Amino acid sequence: MTTSDPSKAMEVAEIHDTGLLAFYRDMNLQERRTFWACFSGWALDGMDFMIYPLVIGTIITLWKVDAGTAGLAGTVTLLSSAIGGWLGGYLADRIGRVRTLQITILWFSFFSLICAIAQNFDQLLIARAILGLGFGGEWAAGAVLMGEAIRPQYRGRAVGSVQSGWAIGWGLAVLAQAILFSILPAETAWRWMFVIGALPALLVFYLRRYVTEPEIAAATREKQQAEGDRPSLWEIFHGPILKTTILASLAATGCQGGYYAITFWVPRFLTTERHLSIVTSTGYLAALIIGSFIGYLVGAWLADRIGRRNLFLTFSLGAIAVVLVYTQVEISNELLWVLGFPLGFFASGYFSGMGAFLTELYPTRLRGSGQGFCYNFGRGIGALFPYLVGALSTTTSLANAIAIFAVAAYAVFFLAAYALPETRGRVLHADG
């Protein structure tokens, strides 16, 4: 077993063209196919995850569960995705990025269909838990695939632009909700939402035909097989790389805990404490989603322009400020609609730097395992936030509960990011 210290000096590519779309202009056909496959996968992933927060009010009403119990399904999904992400990343190191991506997409698509036919909350809870395994593994495999397929000077913008697909998927979920709940009774519409969540399965046909394994990953696995030196599942916890794993996991915990505390409960916040209907709240969610989409794109540009760490530090402070105004200041619904844009912008944009950042922190032999564990450890701990916000909202307002956990999470994100090294432009090597 070998380990390396990612904090030591590494070869860094010089960034000349800082335009947002410069990476796309220079892509060859295979790189573009990989980009669109990962973009589509992340969009459909986002759509699938956001379906449950959008139907949680209906679930609470139909099955007579309290907010804390309903939030538990979101928490369980994210907890299982943490395990799935670690195992998916490890699998990507062992059998390949593309093959792992195909397996995980089929997995969570199938269990989305199972959610649609659940007959009670316990069945839905189990289905969401199993679905989460594939949900987490998909991100791990896709993020590593993109990070390795893109040249270092464009990695932040390319991986960040893929991240913007989440906002597209979120928008598709909201659109589906607006249409289905307008034409169908609520007790039927929520089931069709989960049926739509199975659409990512169609992406596998594209992956099998057009997307190939990155050369750097293939070369590393060939070398490991020849030398009989396959990475251990636990190798990311040994030697000097342990510090990186701890700090990166804390950063991922903060950024995702804040995001889930906000996005999971905002739909419910709008319909209960702001007294909007499901249909009329669509416009408020649209402002949030548009801000999120722009945030992803600006974050992708800034990740290469000012660096990953500066992106994280700036956006975590911005998110704290906007969350406090959105939830704690008495403002009209009209102004709340306007604030949806900066809330989405700051609560999402930093994700654009996270995939490239984690890719650059680890050597190739451990990249899937390290990236998959750290991001999904953060997702697992962040998974507690939907439940905790829901539980706390039984003793205080939902607005207060959202603010408490979101601010705490972003503070952790800021401190962990400050302690980690800058990785912008690092050149990756096949020997790890």
Protein Blocks (a to p, Z undefined) as FASTA:
>chain_A
ZZddfkbccdddddfblcfklmmmmpcfklmmmmmmmmmmmmmmmmmmmmmmmmmmmmmm
mnopafklmmmmmmmmmmmmmmmmmmmmmmmmmnojklmmmmmmmmmmmmmmmmmmpcbf
klmmmmmmmmmmmmmmmmmmmmmmmmmmpcfklmmmmmmmmmmmmmmmmmmmmmmmmmmm
mmpcfklmmmmmmmmmmmmmmmmmmmmmmpccdfklmmmmmmmmmnopacdfklmmgcjl
lmmmmmmmmmmmmmmmmmmmmmmmmmmmmmmmnopafklmmmmmmmmmmmmmmmmmmmmm
mmmmnojklmmmmmmmmmmmmmmmmmmpccdfklmmmmmmmmmmmmmmmmmmmmmmmmmm
pcfklmmmmmmmmmmmmmmmmmmmmmmmmmmmmmmcfklmmmmmmmmmmmmmmmmmmmpc
cfehiacdfkZZ
